[in-house]
Amino acid sequence: MKIIYEIEEFPNPGDKDLYKGIKEINKNNYQGALYHFEKSSNYQNEYGMLFNAILQFTGFGSITRDPRKAMNIFKTIAYAYNNPVAMFFIGVMYLEGDEGVSSKGKAGIHWLTLAANEGWQYAMGLLGCAHFLNMYGKADHKKALEWFKKAALVDVCDSCSTNDEPYYLFGNKKLKLDLSGFHHDEVQMIHLTNNETFISLRTFLNRYDMIRSPLTREMMYLTVWDLLTDRQSIIVSVCQYYIAVIYFIGTNRVPMDIRRSVNWARKVVKNGNSEASNQLGAFYEFGIGVEENYTVALEYYKQSDCAEAIFRAGTFYFEGKGTERDHAVALAYFNAALSLEGHELSCFFIGKIYKNGKDGVEQDYQRSADCFTMAFILGLPEAATEIGILYRNGLGVQKDNQKAYVWFLKGASMGCPKSHYALGLIHFNGDDVVVDYDKAFTYFMSSHLGGFEPAFRMLTQVSHFVDPE
């Protein structure tokens, strides 16, 4: 990464040290850069002070973070030059709080509004987020919607995808961000990070001390510099996604409008937002605001890289929805979802795939038992039922009706209707227990109320043996 300072002469006091500081950044010598930016700041040079404050705030390189000092410099710049970047940082620091800076929600909103009124789009988006997520003591979805629409450039870019190269740091055309030193995939990953969510700068920077890899640190630096280009493509897709969410959930001040939610989600997908692809997949899978279409749903799920969408794609191949059933492909999707996060349902379905042994996947009851156990540890009641079935039938484990009973009890205690049904059958048939029709009836009723259809048939059978009193 390089910052190209396109200036032929140095008309302002401190410009020479500003230029030298930028050259040091390009060498990844942030400590040396800070030295020159501090010298430039002595001349009240606007961008020398801005770089100085940003390095004090971020703590890049071997610099010790000093948010309080950064705040003081940002305020000097904001008052002297009406600089929207400085206003943005002040707003963020007040909104989130930081070391030596108390959280003041209203002050944060005030400064972000000043930055937004000066045209800083990321500030507009954060204002929408603050009103949407109740970040300063008052949720207002109508106000959030207004800011999100303003940031998303509804009148200018209502239906297009955004591509706004080259990238100018701080929106200043004399400061160009050159990404040619990075591999295309690395740049894309950074863009996706910024294009899909609002970054909490304090949380993001707090991870810095845990990073040891020089490349990972450089990628982190670039993520922040990329954000400070205030590209339209950074903010548009995030705000469009929030607009889709607001219309989907509805509030008193913004009525639910599924049609609008679907339309906004489609716009976001054009800008490569994974969450929007997942949302559209769900719309088409369950027929929400659109005609149910499994094939289209699967395509949207496959466009997303979020764990939930990858899992949903796996279920389509597992069940043969919108495509031919293929457990081998489903297994790949479930493993991918599991690698992204501790996804208990993916673990559960992997267990079922190994238990069934279909479509080229070798049957492996031991692996199946291991997966069900992990899914149970992650909190999935249905996994306890499956473990109970393995013990009851001696699949991958030694047959043990007592252990099966214990696992069914675990599942039932967590509300699994299939476990209630299994316990009902045990007491109805007297499998290693005394026949007890009253207990069987209670378990079948719990299973029926939980939505497990076979329980109703057993209720009609067991009711003949239950004492009406």
C-alpha positions in Angstrom: 0.0 0.0 0.0 1.2 3.5 -0.8 -0.2 7.0 -0.1 0.6 9.2 -3.1 0.8 12.9 -2.2 0.4 14.6 -5.5 1.8 18.1 -5.0 4.5 19.9 -7.0 5.3 22.6 -4.4 4.8 23.0 -0.7 2.6 26.1 -0.5 1.6 25.7 3.2 3.8 25.7 6.3 4.5 22.1 7.4 3.9 20.6 3.9 7.5 19.4 3.7 7.2 17.4 6.9 3.7 16.2 5.8 5.3 14.9 2.6 8.2 13.2 4.6 5.7 11.6 7.0 3.7 10.1 4.1 6.9 8.7 2.7 7.6 7.0 6.0 4.1 5.5 6.1 4.9 4.0 2.7 8.0 2.3 4.2 5.8 1.0 7.1 7.8 3.2 9.5 4.9 4.6 11.5 7.1 5.9 14.3 9.2 7.9 11.8 6.0 9.1 10.2 4.6 10.3 13.5 7.8 12.3 14.1 7.3 14.3 10.9 3.6 14.7 11.4 4.2 16.2 14.8 6.6 18.6 13.3 4.1 19.5 10.6 1.5 20.0 13.3 3.6 22.6 14.9 2.8 24.7 11.9 -0.9 24.0 12.3 -0.8 22.1 9.0 -4.3 20.7 8.5 -3.3 17.3 7.1 -0.2 17.0 9.1 -2.4 17.3 12.2 -4.9 14.9 10.8 -2.3 12.2 10.2 -0.8 12.9 13.6 -4.2 12.4 15.3 -5.0 9.3 13.3 -1.7 7.6 14.3 -2.2 8.7 18.0 -5.7 7.1 17.8 -4.8 3.9 15.9 -1.4 3.1 17.5 -0.1 1.8 14.2 3.4 0.4 14.1 5.1 0.7 17.5 3.1 3.8 18.5 1.4 3.7 21.8 -2.4 4.6 21.4 -3.3 7.9 23.0 -7.0 8.5 22.3 -7.2 11.5 24.6 -4.3 13.3 22.8 -5.9 12.3 19.5 -9.2 13.8 20.6 -7.6 17.1 21.4 -5.9 17.3 18.0 -9.1 16.3 16.2 -11.0 19.1 17.9 -8.3 21.6 16.9 -8.6 20.5 13.3 -12.4 20.5 13.4 -12.7 24.0 14.8 -9.9 25.5 12.7 -10.7 23.8 9.3 -14.2 22.5 9.6 -12.7 19.1 8.6 -15.3 16.3 8.4 -12.8 13.5 9.0 -11.8 15.1 12.4 -15.5 15.6 13.2 -16.2 11.9 12.3 -13.4 10.7 14.6 -14.7 12.9 17.5 -18.2 11.5 17.0 -17.0 7.9 16.9 -14.9 8.4 20.1 -17.8 10.0 22.0 -20.3 7.4 20.7 -18.1 4.4 21.6 -16.0 5.8 24.4 -12.3 5.1 24.6 -9.3 5.2 26.9 -9.4 8.6 28.6 -12.5 9.6 26.6 -15.9 9.1 28.3 -18.8 7.8 26.3 -21.3 10.7 25.6 -24.0 9.5 23.2 -25.5 12.9 22.5 -22.1 14.5 21.9 -21.3 11.6 19.5 -24.5 12.2 17.6 -23.8 16.0 17.4 -20.3 15.5 15.9 -21.3 12.8 13.5 -24.1 15.1 12.3 -21.6 17.9 11.7 -19.4 15.4 9.7 -22.5 14.2 7.8 -23.6 17.7 6.9 -20.1 18.3 5.5 -20.7 15.3 3.2 -18.8 12.5 5.0 -20.9 9.5 4.1 -19.6 7.0 6.7 -20.8 9.5 9.4 -24.3 9.4 7.8 -24.3 5.6 7.9 -23.1 5.6 11.6 -25.9 8.0 12.5 -28.4 5.7 10.9 -26.9 2.8 12.8 -26.9 4.8 16.1 -30.6 5.5 15.7 -31.4 2.0 14.6 -29.5 0.2 17.4 -30.3 2.6 20.2 -26.6 3.5 20.7 -27.2 6.7 22.5 -30.3 5.9 24.6 -33.1 6.3 22.1 -34.1 4.1 19.2 -35.7 5.9 16.2 -36.1 3.7 13.1 -37.7 6.5 11.1 -34.6 8.8 11.7 -32.3 5.8 11.0 -34.1 5.2 7.7 -33.6 8.9 6.7 -29.9 8.7 7.4 -29.4 5.3 5.7 -31.3 6.6 2.6 -29.2 9.7 2.5 -25.9 7.8 2.8 -27.1 5.2 0.2 -27.5 8.0 -2.4 -31.1 6.9 -3.2 -31.6 9.7 -5.8 -28.2 9.2 -7.5 -27.6 5.5 -7.2 -31.0 3.9 -6.7 -30.4 0.7 -8.7 -26.8 0.6 -9.7 -23.8 -1.1 -8.2 -21.0 1.2 -7.2 -17.4 1.4 -8.5 -15.6 4.5 -7.5 -11.9 4.0 -8.2 -9.4 5.7 -7.8 -9.5 6.0 -4.0 -8.7 9.4 -2.5 -7.8 9.5 1.2 -10.1 11.8 3.2 -11.8 12.7 -0.1 -8.8 14.9 -0.9 -7.7 14.4 -4.5 -4.1 15.3 -3.7 -3.9 12.1 -1.5 -4.5 8.9 -3.5 -4.5 5.5 -1.9 -2.5 3.1 -4.1 -3.4 -0.6 -3.5 -1.3 -2.0 -6.4 1.1 -3.6 -3.9 -1.6 -5.9 -2.6 -2.8 -9.1 -4.3 -6.3 -8.6 -5.8 -7.8 -11.2 -3.5 -6.4 -9.4 -0.4 -7.9 -6.1 -1.6 -11.2 -7.8 -2.3 -11.3 -9.2 1.2 -10.6 -5.8 2.8 -13.3 -4.2 0.6 -15.8 -6.9 1.7 -15.0 -6.3 5.3 -15.8 -2.6 4.9 -18.7 -3.1 2.5 -20.7 -5.4 4.7 -20.8 -3.8 8.1 -20.0 -0.8 10.2 -16.6 -1.3 11.9 -16.4 -0.4 15.6 -12.9 1.2 15.4 -12.2 0.8 19.1 -13.0 -2.9 19.0 -11.1 -3.3 15.8 -8.0 -1.6 17.1 -8.1 -3.5 20.4 -7.3 -6.7 18.4 -4.1 -5.1 17.2 -1.9 -6.3 20.2 -2.9 -9.9 19.6 -1.8 -9.9 15.9 1.7 -11.2 15.3 1.8 -11.7 11.5 3.2 -8.6 9.7 0.9 -9.3 6.7 -2.2 -9.5 8.9 -1.1 -6.2 10.6 -0.6 -4.6 7.2 -4.1 -5.8 6.1 -5.5 -4.2 9.3 -3.8 -0.9 8.5 -5.2 -1.0 5.0 -8.7 -1.7 6.3 -8.6 1.5 8.3 -7.1 3.6 5.4 -9.6 2.1 3.0 -12.4 3.2 5.3 -11.0 6.7 5.4 -11.4 7.0 1.6 -15.1 7.3 2.3 -15.8 5.5 -1.0 -19.5 5.3 -2.0 -19.0 1.5 -2.4 -18.0 1.3 1.3 -21.2 2.8 2.6 -23.9 2.2 0.0 -24.3 -1.5 0.4 -24.3 -1.4 4.2 -27.0 1.3 4.3 -29.0 -0.5 1.6 -29.0 -3.6 3.7 -30.1 -1.8 6.9 -33.0 -0.2 4.9 -34.1 -3.7 3.8 -34.0 -4.9 7.4 -36.0 -1.9 8.7 -38.7 -2.5 6.1 -38.7 -6.2 6.9 -39.1 -5.9 10.7 -41.4 -2.8 10.7 -41.9 -0.5 13.7 -44.6 2.0 14.8 -42.8 4.8 12.9 -41.9 2.7 9.9 -44.6 0.1 8.9 -43.5 -3.3 7.7 -43.2 -3.4 3.9 -41.9 -6.8 2.7 -42.1 -5.7 -1.0 -39.7 -2.8 -0.3 -37.5 -5.0 1.8 -37.1 -7.5 -1.1 -36.4 -4.6 -3.5 -33.7 -3.1 -1.3 -32.1 -6.5 -0.6 -31.8 -7.0 -4.4 -30.0 -3.7 -4.7 -27.6 -4.7 -2.0 -26.8 -8.0 -3.6 -25.5 -6.1 -6.7 -22.9 -4.6 -4.4 -21.8 -8.0 -3.1 -23.3 -8.0 0.4 -23.4 -11.5 1.8 -26.0 -10.8 4.4 -28.4 -9.5 1.8 -27.8 -12.6 -0.3 -28.7 -14.7 2.7 -31.8 -12.6 3.3 -33.0 -13.0 -0.3 -32.4 -16.7 -0.1 -34.7 -16.9 2.9 -37.3 -14.8 1.1 -37.4 -17.2 -1.8 -37.1 -20.4 0.3 -40.1 -19.5 2.5 -42.1 -17.3 0.0 -41.8 -14.1 2.0 -42.8 -11.2 -0.2 -42.0 -13.3 -3.3 -43.2 -16.5 -4.9 -41.6 -19.5 -3.2 -38.7 -20.7 -5.5 -36.1 -23.2 -4.1 -33.9 -22.9 -7.2 -33.6 -19.1 -6.9 -33.2 -19.4 -3.1 -30.3 -21.8 -3.5 -28.5 -19.5 -5.9 -28.8 -16.6 -3.5 -27.5 -18.8 -0.6 -24.6 -19.8 -2.8 -23.7 -16.2 -3.4 -23.3 -15.5 0.3 -20.2 -16.4 2.4 -22.0 -16.1 5.8 -22.3 -19.3 7.9 -26.1 -19.3 7.9 -26.4 -19.1 4.1 -23.8 -21.8 3.6 -25.7 -24.0 6.1 -29.0 -23.4 4.3 -27.3 -24.3 0.9 -26.2 -27.5 2.6 -29.8 -28.4 3.6 -30.9 -27.9 0.0 -28.4 -30.6 -1.2 -29.2 -32.7 1.9 -33.0 -32.7 1.2 -32.9 -32.3 -2.6 -34.7 -28.9 -2.6 -34.2 -26.9 -5.8 -31.5 -29.4 -6.9 -30.8 -33.1 -6.9 -30.0 -34.6 -3.5 -26.3 -35.0 -3.0 -25.1 -35.7 0.5 -21.4 -35.4 -0.5 -22.0 -31.8 -1.6 -24.1 -31.1 1.4 -21.3 -32.4 3.6 -18.9 -29.9 2.0 -21.3 -27.0 2.7 -21.9 -28.1 6.4 -18.2 -28.4 7.0 -17.6 -25.0 5.5 -20.3 -23.5 7.8 -18.8 -25.3 10.8 -15.4 -23.9 10.0 -16.7 -20.3 10.1 -18.4 -20.7 13.5 -19.5 -23.3 16.0 -22.7 -24.0 14.0 -24.5 -26.7 16.0 -27.0 -27.5 13.2 -24.2 -28.1 10.7 -22.6 -30.5 13.1 -25.9 -32.2 13.6 -26.5 -32.6 9.8 -22.9 -34.0 9.4 -23.8 -36.6 11.9 -26.9 -37.5 10.0 -25.0 -37.8 6.7 -22.5 -40.2 8.3 -25.3 -42.1 9.9 -27.2 -42.5 6.5 -24.1 -43.2 4.3 -25.6 -42.0 1.0 -24.5 -40.4 -2.2 -20.9 -41.6 -2.0 -20.4 -40.7 1.7 -19.3 -43.9 3.5 -21.4 -44.8 6.5 -19.6 -44.1 9.7 -21.6 -44.5 12.9 -18.6 -43.6 15.1 -18.1 -40.2 13.4 -21.9 -39.8 13.4 -21.9 -40.3 17.2 -19.0 -37.8 17.6 -20.8 -35.2 15.6 -24.1 -35.6 17.5 -22.2 -35.3 20.8 -20.6 -32.1 19.6 -23.9 -30.7 18.5 -25.4 -31.6 21.9 -22.5 -29.8 23.6 -23.2 -26.8 21.5 -26.8 -26.8 22.8 -28.9 -28.7 20.2 -31.6 -30.9 21.9 -32.3 -33.0 18.8 -28.7 -34.3 19.0 -29.5 -36.0 22.3 -32.3 -37.9 20.6 -30.0 -39.1 17.8 -27.4 -40.3 20.4 -30.2 -42.1 22.2 -31.2 -43.9 19.0 -27.6 -44.9 18.4 -27.4 -46.5 21.8 -30.8 -48.1 21.5 -29.8 -49.8 18.2 -26.1 -50.3 18.9 -24.9 -48.2 16.0 -21.3 -47.1 16.4 -21.6 -47.7 20.2 -22.4 -50.8 22.3 -26.2 -51.3 22.5 -27.3 -50.0 25.9 -31.0 -49.3 26.5 -30.3 -47.6 29.8 -27.9 -45.1 28.2 -30.4 -44.6 25.4 -33.1 -43.8 28.0 -30.8 -41.3 29.7 -30.1 -39.5 26.4 -33.8 -39.4 25.6 -34.4 -37.8 29.0 -31.7 -35.2 28.2 -33.4 -34.3 25.0 -36.8 -34.2 26.6 -35.6 -31.9 29.3 -34.4 -29.5 26.6 -37.7 -29.6 24.9 -37.1 -32.0 22.0 -40.5 -33.5 20.9 -38.8 -36.5 19.3 -37.2 -37.4 22.6 -40.6 -37.1 24.3 -42.0 -39.5 21.7 -39.1 -42.0 22.2 -39.8 -42.0 26.0 -43.5 -42.5 25.3 -42.7 -45.6 23.2 -40.4 -47.0 25.9 -43.1 -46.7 28.6 -45.9 -47.9 26.2 -44.0 -51.0 25.1 -42.2 -51.7 28.4 -38.7 -51.7 26.9 -36.6 -52.5 30.0 -39.1 -50.5 32.1 -42.5 -51.4 33.6 -45.3 -50.6 31.2 -46.8 -47.2 32.3 -49.5 -45.9 30.1 -50.0 -42.7 32.1 -46.3 -41.8 31.6 -46.5 -42.8 27.9 -49.6 -40.6 27.5 -47.8 -37.6 29.1 -44.8 -38.0 26.9 -46.9 -38.5 23.7 -48.9 -35.4 24.6 -45.7 -33.3 25.1 -44.4 -34.6 21.7 -47.7 -33.8 20.0 -47.8 -30.3 21.4 -44.2 -29.9 20.2 -45.3 -30.6 16.6 -44.1 -34.2 16.2 -46.8 -35.7 13.9 -46.4 -39.4 14.8 -47.2 -38.6 18.4 -50.9 -38.0 17.6 -51.4 -41.6 16.4 -49.8 -43.0 19.5 -52.0 -40.7 21.7 -55.1 -42.3 20.2 -53.7 -45.8 21.0 -52.6 -45.1 24.5 -55.7 -43.2 25.5 -57.7 -46.6 25.6 -55.4 -47.7 28.5 -55.4 -44.5 30.5 -57.6 -44.1 33.6 -59.8 -41.0 32.8 -59.5 -40.0 36.5 
